[in-house]
Amino acid sequence: MHASSPGGPALFRLVRHWARQWAPDVVERFAADAPPAWTVPNLFVIQAIDGASREEVTVADVAHQLGIDRSVASRMVGEAVRDGFVVRSTSTRDARRAALTLTEAAKEFLATSQAHQRQAFDALVGHWAPEDRERFAAYLNRLADEVLG
């Protein structure tokens, strides 16, 4: 049996904090200059599609990435389609499914979000030694890849 890690509670404290904080920060920070469709739900869908490392991304993939029910994901995807961030087309693998792709507007929103995330990371650990920042970033990426696929 492994010894209990003190990292678990710290991880979940950070997850709760950032789940409430980062997406609204991005939307709020750029709201004055951004189109009205730059909303937190649209950002979540865009990031889920981008993060679903698959050739064809489906609503089920978005649901998995976001940890939500498929019907909720379907409604969110529908809003992202309506707002011009996602294109829904027929899957080449299964005609009963929709394949989701990001538009140029979504890619711009995603790039803005990722720039904000990089700035937030740098603000949090910028005072760390460069090798510590790089090691921590690598561990975070590894964890995300293992959990989300």
Secondary structure by P-SEA (a helix, b strand, c coil): ccccccaaaaaaaaaaaaaaccaaaaaaaccccccccccaaaaaaaaaaaacccccccaaaaaaaacccaaaaaaaaaaaaaacccccccccccccbbbbbbcaaaaaaaaaaaaaaaaaaaaacccccaaaaaaaaaaaaaaaaaacc
